[in-house]
Amino acid sequence: MCAERKAIYISDLDRCQPGTAISDKARHGHWRAIPYEAEGVSGTMVVAGIECNAPTITLPLGMQGWYAIHLGVWTNWVDRQVRVKLTDDPCFTTTTTLYPDIKKTNFFASIGEVFWRCADLTGQELHIGQQSAGTPWAAGIAYVKLEPLTPEEVAAIEQDRSGSDTKRLIAYNDAWSVFGERALYTEEDIIEEVEPFRDTDFQKLLWGIGSGSMVQYLSDVGELAEKKDMSDFSRYCDRQAAESYRALKLKGIDPLKTVIDHAHELGIELHGTYRVGGWVFPPPDDMEDEFFRQHPEWRCLDRNGQPTARLSYAFAGVQDFVISLFREVAERGADGVNMAFIRGLPCVLYDPPIVDGFQEQYGQDPRALPEDDPRWLTYKATWMTSFMRALRQEMDRVGERQGRHVQVSAYVVNNLPHNLQHGLDVAVWAEEGLVDFIIPNPWHGERDVDVASFVEVARGTGCQVYPDILPRRMSTEEYRQRAIDCYETGADGLAFWDTNSRYPFLDEWSMIRRLGHEEALGGWAPDEWPAYRLIPLHSLGGHLMDKYSPYWSA
């Protein structure tokens, strides 16, 4: 990112304060100081085991002016995350790095150097922490590398941050896994999931509001997903998430309002996203929500008339309930609402209102036709279009009362025929102005999103297209090339499912966060990003780490 220049290494991390929190032995509640020598740098790293519960320590920087900040993260054979923040930051940032192919590199005997950010360090110190709450992680950091920036570079950074023409990225956070992984009990904990988008190309954050009638905010309509009637969970993270929501409710903290406010402070839109078909999780989870239990008459029926574990959007009662959730979210100040159709399809099947309507119009029982009969698919889709019209009208009413436009959007599956198969007529939605943007997703692990077809049906309608970039983990060059391909096909921007599982990996994040720079992408040299280097260790704790590394088990 920055031109070659003399870098400043702060590698004697045993001088962090308080000194009483650092030991030269492995001790619970203390960071362990380990001397090392590496390629181009030597000093003392600090590490903490997974159960250490090490306290936050502070590294004096003593710098004036702007610097590019890189972190030397040490992982060895265990996953490690390091939490860092500058004095003026509102919360911590989590960073980690991944193993490359250990058969081709001596990775266990290496330090991963990642680019964090550019910042004015005048009067700032670096605070280093461990994730001990929720799912605990080991931690290890070897050095901080600072590259001084010229006035011209600072001016370019500030100009870039103030611009809006590159703000064309969308992030998604299901607002469940992070609560299970990190145990979010305070507003500061929650805004850590928004802060990574500061000074990036992200324009919108889609935040999970729930599924079925189980919601992830303090609602007057749905039931909070605190799972009060469960004492045994299949996954540790599910128990932790439920306890987090329960604790926040007792404190009167609404996670949705918290993320709306912080996103707006950063100039980012916050959209509430809803998983359309999540009414039931089967045993052993047994997460069957109350609304589903109360209305067996509204369940989707298969072609044999058997009820399925879904409620049908063909019934007005289901539509009204879902719209009431979205109304509540919009009235809390969300910039838009999003239907995550990639979770829980289909939303309509051979349900009585649809079957009766088809028979009246065509004089045939659709259950006797092939499932892909064009007349049946087109007719079935009119019911979901009717729901989308009702949703659009209600959001317009909320917007009229509040003097703004409330956006409506949808995650859809990878091509137009697959959408129609499941009752989603995306072309009609775009033509009628029912959606402001759509996110075609590589459904069921496929990577063949037909971006061109979505762009074509959206052309001239005002509906924008943001292809979802998956898989979650790719090299920076793969991210760059995928972005170029999407823009060349006519995409308005890019979306990233489960962005919260991406931004801790700062090597990849250094590319992702800038992928709104459509015009610049083609000119970036392959080695300009990821601003990541693997630094070989020569010795660690007095042991040689080169050819005869003590990591013999590898």
N, C-alpha and C positions, 0 to 999 in steps of 0.2 A: 504493500500500500504506500509506503513511504520510500523516498529515495535513500540510497546507501549513505550512511553517516555514522559517526561515532556513537555507539549505543552505551548507555549507562546500565550496568548490572548491579542490582542490590541482591546479593546472594548470601549474606550472613544473617539468615532469618532467625538465628538464635538471639538476636538483639531485640526481637519483638517484646512488647510490654503487655502485661506484667511479666517480669522474669520468673516469678514464682509459678507461672503456668507452663513452664518449659523444663524438661528434664532430659538428661542424657541416657535415661533408661526408659523402657516401656512401662509406663505407670498410668493407671486409670485416672482420668480427669486432668491429664497433662499432655501437651504436645511433646513428642520426642525429637530431640535435635540429633541429626546424623550428618557428620562431615562427608563431603564428596568432592571428587574431581571429575569434570566432564570436558567435552570438546569446547574449548574457548571460555570456560567459566568454571569456577570452583567456589566452594563455600560450605554452608551448613543449611541443609533443608530441614523442614519441620513436617512430621507425619503424625497421624492419629489412627489407631485401629478402629474397627467398626463399632466396638462397644466402649470406646474410650470416653465419650461424652466430654470432649475437650472444650474448654471455654474459648470465647472470642479473644483473639490477641491483636495487637496494633503494631504495625510497622511504620516508624517515622520515615518520611520520604525526603523532606527538606528541599523540595524543588520549587522553582518559580517558573510560571509560564506553561505553555502547552507541550504535551508529549503524546506519542503513540505508546500505549501500554501493552506489553506482552507478558504472559505468565508462563513460567516453567513448571508444568504439572507433572508430578511423578506418580506412576500408577503401579509398577511392577506387576505381579500376577493377580491382584485383586482390583475390582472396580473401585475407583476413588472419585469423589467429587470434592471440590474446594469452593467454599462460599466466600466471596470478596465484595467489599464495598469501599468507596471513598467516603471521606468524612461528610461531604455534602449530599451524598446519595440518600434517597428516602428508604432504601431497603437493600438487601444483599442480591448479588448475582451468583448463580450456580454455574460452575464450569467443570468440564471433564474432558477427557480425550480417549480415543479408542485404540485398541491394539491394531497395528497393521498385521500383515501375515507374519506370524512369529517364526515360521519356517524359513523365511527369507531375511529376517532381520533379528538382531540381538535386542529385541524390544524390551525384555525384562531389564536390560541394563541400559535403558535410555530414558531421557526426559522429553516430554512432549511440549514444545513451545507453541502457544496459541496467542493470536492477537485478540485483545479484549476490546479496547476502545481508544479514542483520542479525547483528551480532557485537559483542562487547565488545572495543574496540580498546586497552584499557589495556596499555601496554608492547608493543604490536604494531607491526610495520612491514609494508609491502607489498612483496613480491618479484615482479618482472616478468621473464618469460622468453619465449623464442621456441622454437617447435617446429622443431628442426633435424634430429633423428633421423628415420628412416623416411621418410615423405613430408614434406618440409620445407614450411613455410608462411611467407609474409611476416607481419609483425606491425606493429601501430600502435596506440598509446594516447595520447589527448590530455589526459585529466584523470581525477581521482578526485573524485567528489561524495559528501559525507557529510552525512546528515540525522540530527541528534541525536534520540534516542528518550526519551520521558518514562518515569518509573518504572512508570506504569500500562501503557504499551505493552510494556515489557520483561517485566513480569509476565504479560501476555497471551501474549506470544511463548513464554515458558518453559512456561506451562501448556499451550499448544497443542502444543509439541514433546513434552511428557511424556505426552500422551494417546494412546490407541490406537484410539479409535472412528473416526478418519478414515484409518486405515492400510488402505486397500482398493485399492491400485494394484499392478500387476505390471509389472516391466521385463524386457526380453529383450536379451541381448547374445550374439551368435553366437561370441564369443571367437576370431574369426579376423580379421575386417576391422580391428579395433583393433590387433591385433598387426602387421598389414601396414601400417597407416597411421602408427603411432607408434613401432614398433620397441621392444617391451617386453622389456627385458633384466634388470630388477631387480624385487624385490618392490614397491618404491615406484612403479615404472612401472605395475605391475599394479593396485595399489589405487586408482590414479587413475580406474579404470573402476567403482569401487564408491563412492568418496567423494561423487559428486554426489547420492546418495540420502540423505545425512545430513540430518536435520531436515526430511524431506519426508513425503508421504503414501504412499510406497512401502513395501509390506509384504514383497514377495517379489522376488528377482532370479533370473531363469532364465538360466543360464550354459551356453554351448555346450560339450559334452564331446566332440563329434565326429560322424562319420557313417560307416556301414559299420564296418570294423575300424580306421580311422584316427582316432585320438583326440587330444585337445588337453590332456592331462594325463599325468603320469608313471604309466603303467599296467603292471600285470603281465599284462593280458589282451590289450589292443589294441596296435597299433603307433603310435608317436608320429608325428604329421603333420609330420615334419621333412623329408620328401621327399628323402632322401639320394641316391636314384638319378636325380634330376632336375638338370640344369644349365641348362635353358632353360625359362622360364616365360612364359605368355601375358600375365600381369599383374605389374607390379612388386610390388604388394602381396602376391601369393602367395609370391614369393621372400622378401620381407622377413618374412612371417609364419613361413615354414619356418625361416629363419635364427634368428628369435626363439626358437622352440621348441627348436631345437638348442642355442642358447646357454644357455637356462634349464636344460636337461637336464644340460649340462656343469657348471653351478653347483649342481646338486642342488635347484633351486627348482621345486616343483610348483605351477603356476598355480592348479589347482583348490583345493588346500589353502590357498593364499594368499587367494583370494577368499572361501572359506568362513569363514576366521578373521576377516577384516576385516568381512564382512557381519554376522557374529554380534556383533562389537564395536559395530556401529551398531544392533543390534537388528533386523536384517533377515534373513529366511529366504533360504537359497541352495539353488536347485534345479538339478540337472544335466539339461540338455535335449539330446536326441539326434535327429538327422535320420534318419528311419527308412529312407529309400531311397537314401542317398548312397553306393552301392557303387562307382560308376563316374562319372568325368568323361570325355567323349569327347575325341579329338584336337582341338586341339593340346595340351590339358592332359595327357591320358593318365594321369589319376589313377585307376588301377584297383588296388584294394587286394588284399592277399595272400589274405585270407579268401575273397574273391570268386573269385580265380584258382584256389584250391585246390578249390572245390566247384562245378563246372559242373553237377553233378547236382541242385543245389538252386535253380537259376534259375527265375524265373517264366516261364511259357510263354503265348504269345498263343493265340487260338482256333484258329490254324493249326498249333500245336505248335512254333512257332519260339521259341527262348530269347531273353529280353530282358535288358537290362542291370540286372537287379534280382535279389535273392535273395528267395525266397518264405518268408513267415512260416508257411506251412502245414507246413514241415519242422521237426521237433523240434530238429535241429542249429542252425538259424538262431535259433529261439526261445531255446535254451539259451545261445548266444553273446551275444545282445543282453542277456538277463537277467543274464549274468555281468558285463557292463560296468556295468549299473545297480547290481548288488550291490556292486561295488567302489566306486562313487561314493557309495552310501549308507554304506558302512562307513568312508569317509573323513570322514563327518560331515555330508553334505548333508542338508538338511531334507526333500528330496523328489526325485523323478525325473519327467521330462517327456518325452513322445513328441511330436515335432514332425511330425505327420502331414501338414502342409501343404507339406512338402518330400519328394518322392520317391514319392507315390502313383502307382499302387496297390501295396500290399504283397503282395497275392495276386491271381492271375489264374486261368488254366485249368490249374492245376498238378495233377499226377497224384493226390495224395491227395484233393484236393477234387473233381476230376472223377469219380474212382472212388466216392467217398462219395455224391455226388449221384446217380449212376447206380444205386447200390444202393438208395437211398431212394426215388427217383422212377421208376426204370426208363427214364430218358431220358438221352441224351448232351447235356450243357449247351451243348456247342459247336454244336449244331444249333438252339438256341433263340435268340431275340432277346437281346441283351446286357442289356436292362432287364427280362427276365422276373422277376416278383416272387419266384417260388420260388427262382430262382437267386441273386438278390441277397441274400435272407434267409439262404439256406444258406451262401453264401460268407462272409457276415459272421460266422457262428458260429465260423469258424476264427480270425479276429482277436479275437473275444471270448474264445476259449479261451486265446490268448496273453495277453490282458489279465488273465485270471484267474490265470494262472501268475505274471505279474509282480506282481500284488497279493499273492499268497501269499508270494512270496519277500521282498518288502519287509516284510511282516508278520513274517516270521521274523527278518530283520535287526533290525527294531524291537523284537521281543521280547528278543533278545539284548542290545540296548543300552538297554532300558527307555524307549522312546519310540515315537511313531507316525511312520513314514516315509510321506510323502504321495506319491500317484501322480496325475499329471495329463496332459492331452493338449491340444495344438493341433489343432483340427479345422477342416473347411472350412465354408463360410458358411451352409449349411442342412442339415436332416436328410436330405432325399432325396439330395443330393450326397454326403453321408457314406456313406449306405447303398450308393450306386452303387459306391463304392470299398472296400466291405467293412467299414465302420465303423458299428456299431450303437450310437450314442451313448446312446440311450434305455435299452438293456439295461445298458450300463456303469453308468449312473447308478442304475438300479433295483437292481442287484446290489451297489452300493457299491464298484465297482472303481476309480473315480476320485474324488478329493477335489474337483477342480475341472476345468473345461474352458474353453478359450479359443477361441471361434468366430472365425475369421479371414476377412476379405474376400478370399477366394481368387481368384487370377488377376486382381487389380486391381479386382474387383467391390466395391461398397460396400453391397450389400444383405444384410448379415448379418441373419438372421431371429432376432433376440434373443428375441422372445416365445416362439418354439417351443422354444428351448433352455431358457428359464426354466421353461416348462410341464413338460417331461420331467424336469427336475431338482427340481421342487417336491416337498418332503417326503422327498427321498432323502438329504439331507446333502451332495449335490454342488453346488458353487457355480459360477456362471457369470460370466466376465470377458470381455466382448466386446473384441476387438482394435481399437484406434482407429487407422485409417489414412485417408488417406495420411500419410506421415511429416511433411510440412510443411503446416501450416495456420495461419491467423490465431488469435490467442488467443480471439477470440469464437467461431470455429468449434469450437475445442476445448471451450469452455465449453458450447455448445449441444449438441454431440454427447454430452457427459457427462450433461447433464440428460436428454436423450432416452433414453439407456441406463438411467439410474436409474429413470426413470418407467416403463420397460418391465419392471423387476424385476431388473435386473442387480445382482449382489453387489459388483461393482467393475469396474475397467477394466484392460486390458492394453495394452502399447505395444511393438510389434515394432521391433527395431533402435533401442532407446532411446538407444544410444550415438551415433546420428546426430542426436539431438534436443537433448540437454542442453547441447552447446556454444552453441546459439542461445538465449542467456539471455532474449531478449525473449519467445519462446514458452515456454521452460522456466519462467518466472515464473508461468505459468498451469498448465502440466502438473503441476508438482510439488505443486499444491494441489487437484487434482481429486478427491481423496478426501473433500473437505468437501461431501458431498452436500447437506446441509441449507442450506448457505450459498450454494451456486452461484447459485440464482435471484435472490438479493439483490445480487449483485455488479454494480455499474454497468458498462456497456460500456467506459467509459474508465478504470475503476479498474485494469484489467490491460490491457496487458502491462507496465506500468511501463517503457515504452519511448518515447523521443522522438527525432526527427530534428532535429539542431541545425544550422542553416545556418552555413556558414563565410563570413565576409566577406573575409578575406585569409589567404593561406598562403605563407610564405616570401617575403613582400613583394609577392605578386601578388594583385590583386583577384579575388575568387571569386564575385561577385554576378552581375549581368546579363551581363557580358562575361567569363565564366570562361575561363581558358586551356585548359580541357578541350574544345577545339574539335572533337576527333574524335568526341565523343559526340553 
